[in-house]
């Protein structure tokens, strides 16, 4: 005989040691998600995620829209005043993040990316023509075609 209850082994074992009488709150706690966020916190988390994504995506933007998005996001992150509801400091505080720590992490990330991006590439320009395997100069492809056509 199989009893399908949909409970894991741990839940079945711990249910043996629970009292038979439960308050409605205790019963409903078993069906709630472990990480419960209110809609306002979900919105603030989405705002923070979007800000970090814009900050990382548009760091090297060349178009006006991308540059504007990056500049506005950076201003929002750097702004230390928490006088309005959706300021960086308030959003981090309500979500349980340390705003200064997150701010420093984003700024250090930016510095590292800029350092990687600005490493100079050295190109050497020579006046010599490339050599073929036999040591002679390589002819331009159009000239080669003309020579082949003329030799036929």
N, C-alpha and C positions, 0 to 999 in steps of 0.2 A: 504494500500500500504506500503510495507516494503522496506526501503533503507538500504541494507547491504553494509557498507563502510569499515568494519574491524577496525574502530577507537573506542577507548574507549569513555565513556561519557565525561570525562574531555577534551579529544582532540577535541571532537565535539563542546563542549561549547566554548573552547578557539578559535576554528577556526572561530566562529562568529565575534570575535573582532579583527581579523587579517586583514591587508590590502589585497585588492584583488591582488595586484601586488607583486610578490616575486622575489627576486634574485634567480638564480639557486642554489647558496650555501645555502640560507635559505630553499629552498624546499628540497634539499638533506640532510640537517641536520635532518629532521624528520625521515629519514630512517637509519641514522647511529646509531650504538650502543651507549649507554650512556657511557660505559667505553671502550674507544678505545685505544688499545695498538699497537704500531708498532711491526713488527716482531722481531726486536732486543730486545725490552723490554720483549716480550713474552719469548724469549730464556733466557734472564737474570732471569726472574721470575722462569722459569723451573729449572735453575741452582740453584737458592736459595732454591726452594722447595725441590729439590733432596738433597742438602747439609743438610738441617734441618732434612729430613727424615733419611738420613744416620747417622747423629749425634745421633738421638734418637734411631734408630734401632740397631746400632752396639755398643752401650755403653758397654754392657756386653758380647760382642762377645768373643768366645773362640777359634775360628778357625783363621788361619792366614789372610785369605781374609777379614773377618769382622774387625779384629783388624787393618789391614792396612787401610781399608776404614774409620774407625773412626779416626785414627791418622791423616790421610791426611785431612779429613774434619775439624778436630779440629785445625790443623795448618792453614788451609785456613781462618777459622773464626777468630782465634787469631791474625793472621798477620795484622799489623796495616798500612803497607805500601800500598798505592794505586797507585803504579807505572805501573801496567799493567791493561788492559781493564777489565778482568774478576776477578779482586781482590774483596774481600768481601766488602771493603769500596766503591769501584766504583759501584758495582752491587746495593748495598743498596742506594747509592746516586742517581743513575739514576732511581731507582724505587720509590724514595721519602721516604725511610725509614732511620731512624737514626741508623747508623751502630753500634755506641757504645751502644745504648740502646738494640738493638737486640743481640749484643755480650754478654752483661751483663745478659740478660734474659736467653740465652742458657747456660751460665756458672752457673748461679744460679739453673737452671733446673737440670744440671748435678750434682751439689753438693747435691741437695735434693734426687735425685735418688740414688746416692752413699750412702748417709746416711741411706736411707730406706733399701738398699740392704745389707749393712754391719752390720746391727743389729745382734748381736750374738744370736744364739739359744742355749739354755742350755738343755743338755740331761743328765739325771742321769742314771748311770749304777748300777744295784744292782746284788748281787750274789744270792739273794733269787729267788726261782722259783715262778712263778705265782700261786696263790691259786684259787681253784674252789669255788663253792658256799658253800660247806660244810666245807671249811677251809683246805682241803687237797691240796697237791701239784698237779698241773696239769701235767699229763704225756705227753711225747712227742708223736705226732700222730702215728709214726711208732711203738712205744712200745705199744700203745693202741691197734693197729691192731693185733700185736702179741699176746697180752693177750686175746683178743677176740677169735682169732683163736685157742689158746691153751685151752680155757675154753669150747669149743664146743665139 
